[in-house]
């Protein structure tokens, strides 16, 4: 089943501010989102559920410190909520 990827306005804002100024991070994001679409459980992504107030969300890694926070709205439909360093998104 093909995944539908949607972006929350907060994700877009933070992507423009935190990722786009760094071309290497932009490229890394493109690689990781492609990997995520085809296999969200690929070990390199370190996909995991969050806890506490964000228990309804999940996260995967772009680099050692850059994370994407997302929510599966429906099976196969993903909403990207935030992107940034561990401290910025948690």
C-alpha positions in Angstrom: 0.0 0.0 0.0 1.3 3.4 -0.9 1.7 6.0 1.9 0.1 9.4 1.8 2.4 11.9 3.4 0.9 15.2 4.7 2.7 18.1 6.4 1.4 20.1 9.3 2.0 23.9 9.0 4.3 23.6 12.0 6.4 21.0 10.2 6.7 23.2 7.1 7.7 26.2 9.2 10.3 24.3 11.2 11.6 22.6 8.0 12.2 25.9 6.3 13.9 27.3 9.4 15.9 24.3 10.7 16.6 22.1 7.7 16.6 24.1 4.4 19.5 26.4 5.4 21.6 23.2 5.7 21.7 21.5 2.2 23.2 18.3 3.7 20.2 18.0 6.1 17.8 18.6 3.3 19.4 15.7 1.3 19.4 13.5 4.4 15.7 14.2 5.0 14.8 13.3 1.4 16.7 10.0 1.8 15.1 9.1 5.1 11.6 10.0 4.1 11.9 7.8 1.0 13.2 5.0 3.2 10.3 5.6 5.6 7.7 5.4 2.9 9.0 2.1 1.7 9.9 0.6 5.1 9.0 2.6 8.2 10.6 -0.1 10.5 14.0 0.0 8.8 16.5 0.0 11.6 18.4 3.1 10.5 15.2 5.2 11.1 15.0 4.1 14.8 11.2 4.6 14.5 9.5 4.4 18.0 6.3 5.5 19.8 6.5 8.5 22.1 5.4 8.6 25.7 3.6 11.0 28.0 1.7 13.8 26.5 2.9 12.8 23.1 1.9 9.1 23.4 -0.3 9.3 20.3 2.7 10.2 18.2 5.8 8.5 16.8 9.3 9.6 15.9 12.0 8.6 13.4 15.6 9.8 13.0 17.1 11.8 10.2 20.5 12.0 11.8 21.8 11.3 15.2 20.1 14.3 16.6 17.5 15.4 14.0 14.0 13.8 14.5 10.7 13.8 12.7 7.6 13.6 14.8 4.6 12.2 13.0 1.1 10.7 13.5 -0.5 8.0 11.5 -4.0 9.5 10.8 -5.4 6.4 9.0 -3.6 3.3 7.8 -1.2 4.5 5.1 -1.8 8.2 5.8 0.9 10.0 7.7 0.9 13.5 9.1 4.4 15.0 9.6 4.1 17.2 12.7 7.5 18.6 13.6 11.2 18.3 12.7 14.3 19.4 14.6 16.9 18.4 17.1 15.9 16.1 20.0 15.6 19.2 22.3 13.5 21.2 19.8 10.8 18.6 19.2 10.4 16.9 22.6 
